[in-house]
Amino acid sequence: MAVRSPAVVREQRFETAMTLWLFALLMLSTGIAQAAPNGAERVAWRKTPIAIELPVGTERLVQFPGAVQVGVSPQLQGVLRVQSIAGTAYLLAHQPFASTRVVVRGLDDGQVYLLDLSASAESAATAPIEIFLPDQPTTDRQATDSAPSASQQYGYVTLTRYAAQQLYAPARLLKELPGVVREPVKREPVALVRGRAVEAVPLVAWRAGDLYLTAVKLTNKTDRPQTLDPRTLRGSWLTAAFQHNRLHAAGSEADRTVVYLVSARPFVPSLR
């Protein structure tokens, strides 16, 4: 019987722990799994009303670049339920209705979006919709050969796993993803978590095609344990996954963790 070295045992334990963590990540009913599923349909806002069909009785998510306020016309009162949280509008039609204009306004930048909503009992359109601004500034590096091709576009879980490995895996287990390149980010405290209990400091950032991935260290600054919730995060994020979702009191060995953020823009613009 072959004897495994301590290094091999540690590597196998890391892979097992990472597999279980990612499985739990996929099974979450809130946060990463529900707030920004991988199959979102991306639609550019070009000042033309965006037609969105809703299935009756099934909630559909519409994501915006930042926090928004949804104005519902009087004829939809009692027919359409609308909830807006952290840049995502949750739309639930209680009964069918014809195409109706809805005005959505960005709370931070004043940007106005026009949606033509309709609902049908026969509709099977349940995929989330991500609305983005096509005139966001890009860098010359996005046009270089280092950008991933269509066959190298990675899902949110793949990118989150990559970031976790870069921070926690043994050196011999580190693997590069073609097309994923480092992005500059300042290691200075930022107002990511609402309230003053948790300090956030970006550690490292990457770019993968039109997606951005940032690992941010979170530290409890109080003498009480803190439970982390993605709904308390400022900014516009496609996904937010915590390495651990509970922080012990400040000064303990478990008073800090890392959150992995995937966004459609670099970290600083997404945070605003």
N, C-alpha and C positions, 0 to 999 in steps of 0.2 A: 504493500500500500504506500503510495507516494505521500510524502510529507510536504504540505504547503508552507511556504515561507510566510512570516508575519505580514510582509508587504502585499503578497497576493491575497491573503485573507482580508486585509483592510480594503483592497480594491474591490473584492467581491462584495463585501459589506456595503461599500459606497454604492455600487451598481444596484444592489438589491434595494437599498433605502431610496435611491433616486427613482427606481421603477415604481415603488409603492407611493412615493410622493406625487409623481406625475399621474398615477392612476387616480389618486384622491383628487388631484387638480381637475381631471376630466369629469369626475363624478359630482363635483360641486353643483348645487342648484342655484347659487348666487355668485356674484363676482365674475370671475373669468369665464365660467361656463355659460352664464345666461346674459351677462351684460354685453359680451362681444364674441359671439360664436365665430368659428373660422369661416363659415360659409356666407358671410355678409356680402351683400351686393353693393358695390361702390358706385355712387352717382355724383357727377360733378354739378355744382350749382352754377348755371350760366345765365341767370336772370330769366329763365323760362320755367314756369310752374312745373313741378315734378309730380307726376301722377302716381299715386300709391293706392293699391287695392288691398283691402283688409278682409280677412275671413271672419265671418260672424262667430263670436264666441271664443276666438283664439287671439291672444295678445300678440302684437307685432311691434318690434323695436325699430326706431329710427334714430340713428346716431348723428350728432352734429359736432363741428370743430370745438365747440365750447358750450357753456351753460346757456340754456334758451328758455324763453317763455312762449307757450303755445296759446294763441288766441282762438277759441272755439266759437263759431257762429251760433246764434240763438237756436237755429233749426236743428243743431246737433246736440243740444242739451238733453240729457237723458238717453240719447242714442249712442253717444260715443264717450267712453271714459278715457281721459288723458292724464298721465302723470309724467312729470319731467324731473329727472334726477341726474345731476352731473353730466349734462350734455346728451343724455339719452331720453327720448320721448317714448313712453310705453302707451300704445294705442290699442284699445279694445272696443270693438263694435258690438253692441248688444242686439242690433237688428240691421237688415240691409238698408242702404241709403245710396242715392245717386251722387255723382261727383259734386263735391262741395269744396269751395276754396277756403283754406286755413292759412293764417298768417303766423309765421314763427319768427321771433326776434331774438338775436343774440344779446345776452345780458352784459357781456363784457365789451364787445366791439360794436353793438348796434346793428350788426348785419341782419338783413331781412330775407327770409326764405318764404316762398309761396308753395304750398302743397295742395294738390287737387285730390282729396281723399274720397274714396268710395268703398262700399262694403257689399259683399255678396255671400250668401250661404253656400254657394258652390265653389267659392274661391279656395285655392290650395296654396296661395302665396303667403308663406309664413316666414321666409328667410329675412333676417334683419337687413336694414338698409343703412349704409353709411354715406352721408352726404358730406362732400369735401369741397373746398375752394380751389379751383384749378390754377389760380394765379399766385399760389404760395411760392416764395422764392426758392430756387433750387441752386445747387452748386455745380461747378464744372465737373466735380468728381462723379456726379451721378451719371455722367455720359461716358465715363471711361470704361475700359474693359473689365474693371474690377466689379462692376455692378452685375448682379446675378441675372441670368437669362430667364426666359419664361419657365424653363424647366427647373430653375433653381430657386423659385419662390418658396419660402418656408412658411409653415403654419405657426400659429402663436405658441403651441406647446413645444414645438421643435426649438423655437428661439428661446423660450423660457428655460428649457433643459440645457441649451448651450450656455446661457449665462450662468446658471447654477453650477455647471461643470467647471467653467472658467474660474469661479470663486472658491469652490470647495473640493474639486476632484484632485487626486494625486497627479503629479506632473505627467507621469507616463500614460495617464488615461485621457489627457487633453487632446481633443481632435478639432481641427479647423473645419468650418463650413465654407465651401466655395462661395465667394461673393459677399460674405459678411466681413465688414471692415470696421476698424475702430473709428469712433467719432470723438472730437474733443468735448470735454465737459469739466466745469470747474468744481473742485471738491470744497464747496462752501455750503453752509446751511441754507436751506430753501424752505419756503412755506408750503410744503407739500401736504402735511397732515393738519387738518383743522384743529384748533385749540393749541395749547402750549405744552401739552404733556409729552409729546413725542418730537424729537429733533430728527430732521431728515438731511442727509448729506449724500449727493451723488458720488458714486464710486467709479463707474466705468460705463461707457455707452458704445453702441455699435449701430451700423446701418446695414440693412439687408434689402436691397432694391428700394421700394417705396415705403418700407417699414423701418422704424427706429426702436431700438431696445436699450433700456437704461436700467442699471442696477443701483438702487439707492439704499444706503444704510439707515435704519431706523433705530433710535436709542430712546429708551424711557428716561425722562428727566425727573420723575416724581418718585415718591416712596410707596406708591401703590401699583399693583400689577395693571397692565393695560391690555385690552383685547382689541386687536386691529380689525378694521372693517373697511373694505374698498370704498364704501359710500362716504367715508370721511376724507377721501383724498381730493385735493384740488387739482384742476386740470382736465384735459381731454385725453383719455386713455382708452385704447381698444381692449386691453386686458391689464389686470393688476393681480399678481400672484405673490403671496407672502411665503418666505421660506419657513417661518413660524408665525402663527397668528396671535400669539400671546407673549407679552413681554413681562418679565419679572421686575421687581422694584429696582430703582437705580442703584448701581453699585454691585449687583449680583452678577454671576457669570452669564445669566440668560436675560440681561436687560437690553439686548440689542438683537436685530435680525436684518434681513434684506428683503426689499420688495422689488420684483421684476416688472417693469412697465413696458408695454408695447404701444407705440403711438404712430400716427400717420405723419407726424412732423417731428423735428428734433426736440430734445427735452425741454429747453427753455420756452420756445413758442407754445408747446403743448401744455406747459404749466400755467401759462397766463390765462 
